[in-house]
């Protein structure tokens, strides 16, 4: 599966969860120790906005990660708007040859998208856990996520993004491996 299709699938999997968040759940805890459901949903809105900007070959300002994007009554609608814009931008073949500036860190477009796809998948799962929803991670998304987390795990732990890796049993599916590498244990 092409990375553009992986992105489309990751967006769709996570959009279902974002749309399932109710106002009563916003204060609930999540697997992300410092974030409640509102903060985690806001982060997913930031990821969608970053993908939208990057897909249009615009820099993703570092300030984006501090912005409160939960101003709308329906965060799912905002997520969908950025999802559509991102997928349109990334549908241009030239977008994949670009260097993407994500918060002052220039990187090749495929690396930036892989990083942000892993964010959509892992935090989509976190949000599903916090709100009692299911999360189905398609195998191609799981592979991109596992590969990204495996390659960035040590740096992520030093930065406080990932916790200590969790053990996984033989035969564990690829997404469970990605979760375990990021310090999460699938229930």
Secondary structure, 3 states (H helix, E strand, C coil): CCHHHHHHHHHHHHHHHHHCCCHHHCCCECCCCCCEHHHHHHHHHHHHHHHHHHHCCCCECHHHHHCCCCCCCCHHHHHHHHHHHHHHHHCCHHHHHCEEEECCEEEEHHHHHHHHHHHHHHHHHHHHHHHCCCCCCCHHHHHHHHHHHHHHHHHHHHCCCCCCCCCCCCCCCHHHHHHHHCCCCCC
